[in-house]
Amino acid sequence: MTRRTVLVLTHTGRPAALRSARLVVDGLVAAGIVVRVLESEAEELTLPGVEVVSAEPDAAKGCELAIVLGGDGTLLRGAELVRDARVPMLGVNLGRVGFLAEAEREDLGEVVERVVRFDYEVEERMTLDVVVRTNGDVVHTNWALNEAAIEKASRERMLELVTEVDGRPLSRWGGDGVVYATPTGSTAYAFSAGGPVVWPEVEALLMVPISAHALFAKPLVVSPRSVLAVEVQPETPKGVLWCDGRRTADLPPGARVEVRRGAVPIRLARLHEAPFTNRLVAKFALPVRGWRGGPHDAHDAQDVRDAADAAEASDGSAVSRHGGVPGPKNP
């Protein structure tokens, strides 16, 4: 019989996450699945009979899946561990929004059952490859699932930048920086900076200025084959590069950052095939009261009206925890 191994990652700073991790591990072990945990988390989890590994890029090697318990930050940490091994992640949201997560805390039982039965789909998400050059020489390389952000390193002065698309200069502006994002990252930092929401199945690269002092400083959506670049001007203070808010590099005056589609995608496990529109409604608690739908949507429209009535009665928003058609309000 083939040995099955699952890596379990946890936000150990939350007691609820520790309890959730123990439930997941107990269920997997009972089904004969080997569970692997990180050395840095093993002591707090106090789980007997698990494999303990270091938090290295090969931590997920040989695993069929990584179950990540936490918010989007924990999932981004998990992405660092599964990327090289091409292991899919299944996120269980224990945070606030949890846009990358597939399930909620109350779904833990279903998550374990579906994993045991191999009952999940896997999709690939675009990433970014990032190169930093100074005087023409490569001094740093990195990658991102959500975004690569070039920001000013100090508050006193604006960061002067010249942007480029496919080898041609586009515009110069002073401001707080610029965000380069994937469609997956369009609901993260890029969204907060005023960028558009891009459906994850759309293949594109986003460029979103951060508080730019310029007439032409609008978010742009370009081809996934494009190469984007930004040059930190020599007369400006140094900047800083942040990839997914986790990995950083200094950008001295004169530095050049090049961003292109990543060679290695991140794989996400999915339990539900809900449209992305429903996920937006669920995660942002968007008001949908009054939607009537087309002739084939009568049943869904009635569910939405019922949910809107329930939300109004409870002075809140009612959305399905799976990002499906809104139903009774979640606890």
DRENKE-945255 format. One record per residue (C-alpha): x, y, z. Coordinates in Angstrom, 3 decimals. Example, Ala and Ser with C-alpha at 12.3 -4.5 7.8 and 13.67 -1.06 7.14 Angstrom:
# DRENKE-945255
x / y / z
12.300 / -4.500 / 7.800
13.670 / -1.060 / 7.140
//
This chain:
# DRENKE-945255
x / y / z
0.000 / 0.000 / 0.000
1.339 / 3.413 / -0.979
2.230 / 5.599 / 1.973
0.280 / 8.855 / 2.077
1.778 / 11.921 / 3.731
0.162 / 15.286 / 4.448
1.953 / 18.368 / 5.749
-0.063 / 20.356 / 8.318
0.861 / 24.035 / 8.844
-0.681 / 26.025 / 11.669
-0.834 / 29.576 / 12.984
0.304 / 28.453 / 16.441
-0.181 / 31.918 / 17.921
-3.914 / 31.263 / 18.151
-5.275 / 28.720 / 20.660
-8.196 / 28.005 / 18.329
-5.713 / 27.111 / 15.593
-3.963 / 24.643 / 17.877
-7.253 / 22.938 / 18.667
-8.155 / 22.830 / 14.980
-4.764 / 21.356 / 14.072
-5.153 / 18.589 / 16.645
-8.571 / 17.695 / 15.236
-7.200 / 17.542 / 11.703
-4.145 / 15.512 / 12.688
-6.183 / 13.048 / 14.752
-8.569 / 12.491 / 11.829
-5.772 / 11.961 / 9.291
-3.778 / 9.629 / 11.534
-6.890 / 7.573 / 12.266
-7.277 / 7.077 / 8.504
-3.708 / 5.797 / 8.218
-2.228 / 8.975 / 6.731
1.220 / 10.071 / 7.892
1.172 / 13.651 / 9.185
4.193 / 15.916 / 8.936
4.556 / 19.119 / 11.000
7.227 / 21.788 / 11.247
9.772 / 21.633 / 14.030
8.902 / 25.189 / 15.037
5.244 / 24.187 / 15.564
5.634 / 20.657 / 16.955
6.307 / 21.700 / 20.551
3.134 / 23.778 / 20.827
1.014 / 21.187 / 19.032
2.247 / 18.350 / 21.317
1.074 / 15.662 / 18.912
2.509 / 12.155 / 19.242
3.167 / 10.013 / 16.207
3.849 / 12.793 / 13.686
6.882 / 13.416 / 11.505
8.777 / 16.562 / 12.453
10.739 / 18.468 / 9.790
12.579 / 21.772 / 9.586
10.940 / 24.742 / 7.899
13.040 / 24.377 / 4.748
11.980 / 24.649 / 1.078
11.897 / 20.832 / 0.881
9.655 / 20.423 / 3.945
6.760 / 19.310 / 1.739
8.798 / 16.956 / -0.466
6.996 / 13.633 / -0.793
3.677 / 14.982 / 0.504
0.468 / 14.727 / -1.496
-1.019 / 17.826 / 0.124
-0.417 / 20.608 / 2.641
-3.311 / 21.607 / 4.885
-2.814 / 25.179 / 6.093
-4.728 / 26.388 / 9.149
-4.772 / 30.165 / 9.551
-5.319 / 33.324 / 7.556
-3.875 / 34.492 / 4.244
-0.541 / 35.258 / 5.927
-0.210 / 31.626 / 7.014
-1.098 / 30.490 / 3.488
1.598 / 32.748 / 2.037
4.055 / 31.193 / 4.489
2.869 / 27.785 / 3.358
3.427 / 28.740 / -0.276
7.135 / 29.152 / 0.458
7.296 / 25.545 / 1.660
5.253 / 23.845 / -1.071
6.386 / 25.776 / -4.159
9.522 / 23.822 / -5.050
7.870 / 20.458 / -4.335
4.791 / 21.432 / -6.425
2.553 / 20.233 / -3.580
-0.987 / 21.697 / -3.509
-2.211 / 23.658 / -0.477
-5.665 / 23.402 / 1.056
-6.377 / 26.421 / 3.239
-8.726 / 26.479 / 6.219
-9.482 / 30.069 / 7.191
-8.993 / 30.862 / 10.871
-8.350 / 34.549 / 10.215
-10.564 / 37.369 / 8.970
-10.977 / 37.450 / 5.187
-8.996 / 34.391 / 4.134
-9.304 / 34.913 / 0.388
-6.902 / 32.090 / -0.421
-8.601 / 29.618 / 1.908
-11.021 / 26.985 / 0.666
-12.815 / 26.158 / 3.917
-13.792 / 27.674 / 7.254
-13.251 / 26.482 / 10.810
-16.636 / 24.736 / 10.937
-15.689 / 22.669 / 7.868
-12.800 / 20.797 / 9.516
-14.635 / 17.491 / 9.569
-15.461 / 17.730 / 5.880
-11.888 / 18.755 / 5.062
-10.504 / 15.612 / 6.701
-13.105 / 13.369 / 5.040
-12.460 / 14.817 / 1.589
-8.687 / 14.526 / 1.947
-8.963 / 10.919 / 3.092
-11.097 / 10.129 / 0.015
-8.848 / 12.083 / -2.393
-11.984 / 14.111 / -3.085
-10.583 / 17.469 / -4.142
-9.509 / 19.279 / -7.299
-6.251 / 21.125 / -7.873
-5.845 / 24.410 / -9.724
-2.723 / 26.402 / -10.543
-2.229 / 30.076 / -9.749
0.164 / 32.405 / -11.501
3.189 / 33.704 / -9.644
5.732 / 36.467 / -10.292
9.474 / 36.152 / -10.799
11.379 / 39.216 / -9.633
14.921 / 40.323 / -10.501
16.785 / 43.279 / -8.974
19.709 / 44.821 / -10.842
22.225 / 47.490 / -9.913
24.633 / 48.789 / -12.562
23.333 / 46.055 / -14.838
24.279 / 43.209 / -12.487
21.714 / 40.887 / -10.897
21.960 / 41.381 / -7.134
18.737 / 39.726 / -5.961
16.062 / 37.336 / -7.224
12.734 / 36.494 / -5.644
9.167 / 35.426 / -6.407
5.623 / 36.202 / -5.240
2.185 / 34.637 / -5.281
0.264 / 37.837 / -4.512
2.471 / 40.807 / -5.263
5.883 / 42.400 / -5.449
5.752 / 45.901 / -3.951
8.393 / 48.585 / -4.448
8.025 / 51.103 / -1.632
9.849 / 54.057 / -0.171
12.024 / 53.147 / 2.784
11.454 / 56.378 / 4.726
8.467 / 58.644 / 5.254
10.238 / 61.949 / 4.693
10.438 / 61.986 / 0.886
8.642 / 60.519 / -2.093
10.168 / 57.701 / -4.089
10.892 / 58.830 / -7.664
10.269 / 56.022 / -10.136
10.215 / 55.463 / -13.897
8.049 / 52.540 / -15.009
8.531 / 50.400 / -18.087
6.458 / 47.877 / -20.048
8.067 / 45.480 / -22.522
11.275 / 47.456 / -22.797
9.601 / 50.838 / -23.359
9.367 / 53.657 / -20.789
5.798 / 54.337 / -19.669
5.770 / 57.129 / -17.091
7.629 / 58.763 / -14.236
6.098 / 59.708 / -10.922
6.879 / 60.435 / -7.312
4.888 / 58.662 / -4.642
4.965 / 55.839 / -2.139
5.814 / 53.186 / -4.722
4.182 / 50.673 / -7.042
2.611 / 47.215 / -6.652
3.001 / 44.482 / -9.263
0.383 / 41.797 / -8.704
-1.053 / 38.568 / -10.033
-4.806 / 38.023 / -10.416
-4.636 / 36.101 / -7.139
-3.056 / 39.145 / -5.497
-5.584 / 41.569 / -6.994
-7.722 / 41.243 / -3.838
-4.764 / 41.917 / -1.520
-2.337 / 44.883 / -1.409
-3.146 / 45.894 / -4.995
-6.828 / 46.126 / -4.086
-6.054 / 48.372 / -1.104
-3.974 / 50.598 / -3.396
-6.941 / 51.086 / -5.732
-6.340 / 48.329 / -8.257
-9.033 / 46.270 / -9.996
-10.257 / 42.856 / -8.908
-9.203 / 40.315 / -11.547
-10.811 / 36.885 / -11.737
-8.174 / 34.207 / -10.957
-8.703 / 32.349 / -14.238
-7.676 / 35.507 / -16.143
-4.004 / 35.435 / -17.067
-2.597 / 38.933 / -16.638
-0.120 / 41.077 / -14.739
-1.185 / 44.162 / -12.768
0.684 / 47.381 / -12.083
-0.834 / 49.627 / -9.388
0.800 / 52.925 / -8.306
0.808 / 53.688 / -4.575
-0.254 / 57.276 / -3.794
1.427 / 58.597 / -6.937
1.692 / 62.367 / -7.401
0.975 / 62.410 / -11.153
-1.855 / 62.971 / -13.611
-1.293 / 59.602 / -15.292
-0.913 / 57.076 / -12.507
-3.739 / 54.625 / -13.045
-3.727 / 50.859 / -12.458
-2.788 / 48.906 / -15.566
-3.543 / 45.336 / -16.630
-1.108 / 43.874 / -19.152
-0.419 / 40.617 / -20.947
0.994 / 37.708 / -18.905
3.797 / 37.629 / -21.487
4.825 / 41.209 / -20.718
7.908 / 42.159 / -18.743
7.364 / 45.013 / -16.319
10.160 / 47.075 / -14.840
10.665 / 50.045 / -12.563
13.797 / 52.108 / -12.006
14.520 / 53.903 / -8.742
15.897 / 57.285 / -9.759
19.443 / 58.190 / -8.665
18.373 / 61.398 / -6.906
15.759 / 59.677 / -4.762
16.142 / 58.010 / -1.341
16.531 / 54.252 / -1.325
13.498 / 52.028 / -1.679
12.599 / 48.553 / -0.514
11.194 / 45.500 / -2.299
8.602 / 43.350 / -0.519
7.422 / 40.036 / -1.978
4.110 / 38.899 / -0.474
4.927 / 41.055 / 2.552
7.368 / 38.358 / 3.712
10.631 / 38.576 / 1.755
12.463 / 41.840 / 1.382
15.474 / 43.469 / -0.293
16.875 / 46.995 / -0.197
16.749 / 49.045 / -3.392
19.529 / 51.657 / -3.550
19.152 / 54.717 / -5.781
19.580 / 53.585 / -9.385
18.261 / 50.067 / -8.755
16.112 / 48.394 / -11.387
13.399 / 45.816 / -10.630
12.082 / 43.516 / -13.366
8.860 / 41.527 / -12.937
7.548 / 38.782 / -15.191
5.258 / 35.783 / -15.014
6.690 / 33.185 / -12.657
8.071 / 29.932 / -14.014
6.646 / 27.927 / -11.090
2.931 / 28.281 / -10.236
1.376 / 27.635 / -6.837
-1.121 / 24.785 / -6.690
-4.298 / 25.180 / -4.614
-6.644 / 22.362 / -3.637
-10.341 / 23.090 / -4.077
-13.320 / 21.377 / -2.469
-16.020 / 23.481 / -4.106
-16.612 / 24.819 / -7.607
-18.370 / 28.018 / -6.571
-18.013 / 30.968 / -8.997
-15.474 / 33.596 / -8.016
-18.307 / 36.141 / -7.898
-19.800 / 34.233 / -4.991
-16.452 / 34.211 / -3.209
-16.249 / 38.005 / -3.558
-19.749 / 38.381 / -2.125
-18.912 / 36.040 / 0.758
-15.499 / 37.453 / 1.681
-16.434 / 41.145 / 1.406
-20.031 / 40.713 / 2.616
-21.220 / 42.607 / -0.473
-24.855 / 43.782 / -0.547
-26.849 / 41.767 / -3.092
-30.366 / 42.554 / -1.918
-32.668 / 43.230 / -4.879
-30.981 / 40.871 / -7.340
-33.655 / 39.076 / -9.361
-31.515 / 37.121 / -11.822
-32.317 / 35.792 / -15.283
-34.957 / 33.210 / -16.206
-32.640 / 30.353 / -15.175
-31.653 / 31.952 / -11.863
-35.032 / 32.037 / -10.134
-34.044 / 29.586 / -7.410
-30.747 / 31.371 / -6.703
-32.472 / 34.761 / -6.715
-34.971 / 33.583 / -4.118
-32.105 / 32.311 / -1.929
-30.413 / 35.704 / -2.242
-33.612 / 37.537 / -1.288
-34.069 / 35.255 / 1.721
-30.460 / 35.847 / 2.755
-30.843 / 39.616 / 2.378
-33.966 / 39.528 / 4.554
-32.089 / 37.515 / 7.180
-29.149 / 39.928 / 7.063
-31.463 / 42.924 / 7.463
-33.234 / 41.308 / 10.397
-29.914 / 40.574 / 12.121
-28.249 / 43.854 / 11.081
-25.503 / 41.948 / 9.284
-24.582 / 40.224 / 6.080
-25.528 / 36.645 / 5.308
-23.230 / 34.713 / 3.037
-22.401 / 31.082 / 2.479
-19.152 / 30.025 / 4.096
-18.241 / 28.131 / 0.923
-18.685 / 31.161 / -1.315
-21.783 / 29.548 / -2.797
-25.274 / 30.978 / -3.114
-25.881 / 33.044 / 0.027
-27.822 / 31.160 / 2.670
-28.397 / 31.487 / 6.419
-25.961 / 33.702 / 8.234
-22.815 / 31.983 / 9.519
-22.197 / 31.860 / 13.246
//
